[in-house]
Structure formats: C-alpha cells, structure tokens
Amino acid sequence: MGRHGVGGALWPLPALVRDAACLGLSTLSVSSMLSTLAPAGQPPIGHTVATGAALLVWCYCDGMVGRLNWGLAALEALLRLRLALAWVEFLFNA
C-alpha cells in the first residue's frame, strides 16, 4: 500500500518532483549515448543535430510542454538538448 493522508486518500508524488526526475533521467540517457559516440570531448555536430531533430519529434509527440504544438516542442527540444549537452560535459569531466 502507498502513503495515506487524512481521510485515507492516497498522496501522489508531487508533479514537479516527478517531472524534474523524468527530465533529468531522460536527458542523462541522451547524453550518455552522445558521450559514447563522441571520439573525445564534445560530440560531432552531426550527432548533435540528429539528436536535436529526434528530440523535436519526441517533444511534439509526447513532450511535457510541447505536445502537438511545433513551437513549444521546438523550445522544449532546445532546452532538453542544452541540458543533455551539459550532462555530456559533466560525464567527460567526471
């Protein structure tokens, strides 16, 4: 059984924490693939562009903000790509 609040109602995990964890884990998985494919240091520009295009399509189909809206999907994809590239830098420095 899960946690129960007053009156026996189930307390769901706060949406902000869940979304932040999903964002962190999804961008970590993207960055681990980019860092694996990178020869040394930063990934090649072609891999970054292909990853950005894949993120755009994913954000349009099932994004947190950009679902079924190309403008918001592009913004979300750019933010996810930037976070993934920050993870790549972290993985190379660790």
N, C-alpha and C positions, 0 to 999 in steps of 0.2 A: 504494500500500500504506500501511497505517497504522503506528503505532508498535508495535514488538515488544519484549516483555520477555524475561526469562530463559526459555529453553526455547522461544522462538518464539511464545508466547501473546500475543494482542493485548491491549493495555492500553486498557480503555474509559475514557471521560471519567468522572470521579467523579460519582456520582449526585447528591450535594449541590450541586456546582457547576452541573450541568445543570438541576436543579430550580430553583435560585436564578435562573439566567438565564431560564428559561421563565416563572417568576413575575414577574420584572422586566419582561420584554418584553410579557407578556400584560396586566399592569396598566398599562403605558405606553400600549398601544394603546387600552385602555378609557378612560384619562384623556385621551388626545388627542381622542377622539370627544366626551367630556364638555366639554372646554375649547373645542372647535369649536362646540358647540351652545350654550354659555353666552354670554349677551349681554355681561356684564362681571363679572369677579371669579368668584364661586362659581356653579356650575351650579344651575338651579332645583331645588327639592325633588322635583318630579315626575320629572325626569330621573334624579335620584339614586335614587329609589325604584324606577323601572323598571330601572335598571342593576343595583341590588341583587337584584331578582327574577330578572333574566336570569342574573346570576352564581350565584344559588342553584340554578337549574335546571342550569346548566352544571357546577357543582361536584358536584351529585348524579349527573349522567350520566357525567362524565369528570374529576372533580377529583383533586387529588393525595392528599387525605386523606379527603374526604367521599363517595367513590364508593359509591352505593347505600345511603347512611345519611343521613337527613334532618338529624339533629342535627349530625353532623360537617360535612355540606355547608353548613348554616347558619353554623357557626363559620368555616369556610373562606371562605364568601362574604363574611361581615362583615370578615374580615381583608383579603381582596382588595379590597373596596370602600374600606376605610380607606387602603390603600396607593395605590389609584387616585386617591383624593381628595388624598393627599399629592403625587402626581405633578401633579395639576391645579394645586395651589398653586405648585409648582415651575415649571410651564410659564407661569403668569401672571406670576411674578416674574422670569423669565429674559428 
